[in-house]
Amino acid sequence: MATLKETLAKQIPGLREEAATLVKEHGDKEISKVTLRQVFGGMRGVRGLVCDTSSVSPDTGLVIRHVPCKDLPGRKAEEVLWLLLTGEYPDDASLKTLQDDLKRRGTVPDYVWKVLETMPADSHPMCMFNTAILCMEKESEFVKAYNAGVKKTEYWESTLEDCLNILAKLPAIAAGVYRLRFNKGDRIASDPNLDWGADYAHMLGLKDTEGTFEDLMRLYMVLHSDHESGNVSAFSGSTVASALSDLYYALSAGLNGLAGPLHGLANQECLRWVLKTKEKFGGVPTDEQLKDYAWETLKSGKVIPGYGHAVLRVTDPRFDAFLAFGKKYLADDEVFQIVAKVFDVVPGVLREVKKIKDPWPNVDAGSGAMLYHYGLTEFPYYTVLFSVSRAMGICSQTVLARAMGAPIIRPKSSTTAWLKNAVAGK
């Protein structure tokens, strides 16, 4: 048995040596070319970052370390956190030690609740959640260590402390935001006998007559935990952390990006389209009705929410995991039935549209329907759920960046005039 910190401490010297050797021997080797289209297209596809926690390729989707997404269901969030940081799963004794440690760190300071309670009653749940994280900044162990003059090679240790302190509190904060913002009653105390994901489900306080909501929360926390470092939330968090801002600042910055409609809000739009479909047809449509409605949506200048992905060219394996969960537990739910039918029908429609490169569903095409089934019908809250999970990836990436002595992120920009001259050969 070993603690998470002990496991990392054994690995980090070798990781540093490997990186230093790569730079020394191959530092001038070109690994990516940048086109004008990429410069104006948000740097999409430009290789300019290091991320060892996960990778996403067009033909396989998410792989956390060496573990394909399809093998993640059934794992607990604490196991995946260990995997993100170390590249391996913990043994049973180490897992128990980590779970006990997170429980010990899980008490949310009273001042956090006071801040949230003074916010306007109609505040957005994401604003409340991120405010709670940011107002705890004074607790940062990294800031204390930095101000005390700790060596740069030891920055990762206090950052790991911040990582564990923050993650331990997020389920309680997120559940508290839900109950406060949507008038669900008093906060529900953490259950010391439950794992991270199941405890979050417990503190939300939704009625779970089927006894499977905690299973969904475990799955949700695992599937959304990381997705490389180039997406808006991870990249924003990495950029802020690279300035040696502490993890409270960096995580809040990253999750502010997750709040955008082109990133973390997508599952809400998907669910709205599915519910609109259900309303239009008075239930589950036939295949032909759904095909016609898909064309109607496309011809009106809109997209089919949840279909297509910036990187993937196959069905998102995270969608496959949610689909499998739904077939097992939600087979009689009409909303889920529509989600499954859309998967059967819509890709065929999208393949007929020449400009669409990826006709397959991404994770957002199914996740909202799962939450809706269990009575979590407050759409603005969905991104908070995403945030609790994605915080594991952002925090893990920051710990590893500090361990590797990563420099400040500072790419070079160009004026439009310079680019015009460049393509003209001037």
C-alpha positions, 0 to 999 in steps of 0.5 A: 500500500502507498499513498497518492503522494508517495506514488507520485514522488517515486514517479516524478524523477523519472518523468522529469528525466524523460522530458529533459532527454527528449528536449535535449536530443530532439528539441528542434524537431518539428512536430506540427505545421500551422496553416492560416486556416488553423490560425483563424480557426481557433488553433484547432489541430495544432500540436502545441501542448503536453498532456499525459493524463488523457488523449483523444484520437479521431478513431478511438475517442477518450483514453485516460492514460492507457485505459480506453473509455469503454473500460472506465464504467464500473470504476469509482471517481477516486480510482480514476483520479489516481489513474489520472495522476499516476497512470495506474489504478490504486490497490484496494488498500491505497484506494481506501486510504485515498477515500478516507483522506478525501472524507477528512478534507471534505468539510466546507468552510462556513464562510462559503455558505454565507457567501452563497446565501448572500448572492441574488436568488436568481444567480446562475448555478455555475456562477455560484459554484465557481464563486464558492471555489474562488472564495476559498482561495485563502486556503491555498497550501501552494500559496503558503509554500511559495511564500515560504520560499519552497524549491521549484521542484517541490511546487507539486507537493503543495499543489497536490494538497490544494488538489485534494482539498478542493476535490474533497469539497466539490460534491458537497458544494455542488449539492449545496448549490443545487439545494439552495438555488432551486429551493430544495430545502436544507443541505444534506450531510455527507455520508461517510460510508459512500464513495465520492460519486455516490455521496454526491448523489446522496447530497443532491437529495433526489428521490431514487426509487430505482436505487440506480441514481448513484450508479449514474453519478459514478458513471457521470463523474468518470466519463467527464473527468478529462478530455486532453488539455486543448479544450476550453476548460482544460486549456484555460485552467492550464494557462492560468496555472502556468503563471503559478496562480494557485489551483483555486484561481486556475480551476475557477478560470477553467470552469468559467470556460466550461460554462459557455454554450459551445462547451459545457452547456451542450447537453442542455441543448441536446435534451431540449431538442429531444423533449421538443421532438417528444412534444411534437409527436406526442411521444416516441416518433417513428423512424420516418417521422424522426428522419423528416424532423431531422431534415426540417431542423437542418433546412431551418439552418440549425444543427442536430444538437449532440451530433458531431465533434471537433476531433472525433470521427466515430461515435463518442465512446462516452455516449456508448457508455451512457447508451448502455446504461440507459438500455439497462436501467431506462429502457421504458423511459420515452425520453431515453427511447428517443435518444436511442432512436435518434442514434439509429436514424440521425447519422444516416441523415447527416451522412447525406450532408457533404460538409458534415465530417462527423455524423456521430453522437458525442457525449452530450447527446445522451447525458442530459436524458439520464439526468432528466429521468431521475428528476434532475430537470433544472437545465442550468445546473447540468454544467455544475455536474460536468464541472465536478467531474472535469475538475479531476482532470484540470487539477491532475494536469496542474499537479503534473505540470508543476511536477515537470516544471512546466513554463508559463504558456505564452504562444506568439500571436500575429496581426492580420496584416502580418499574415497577409504579408506572410501568405504573399511571400513578403 
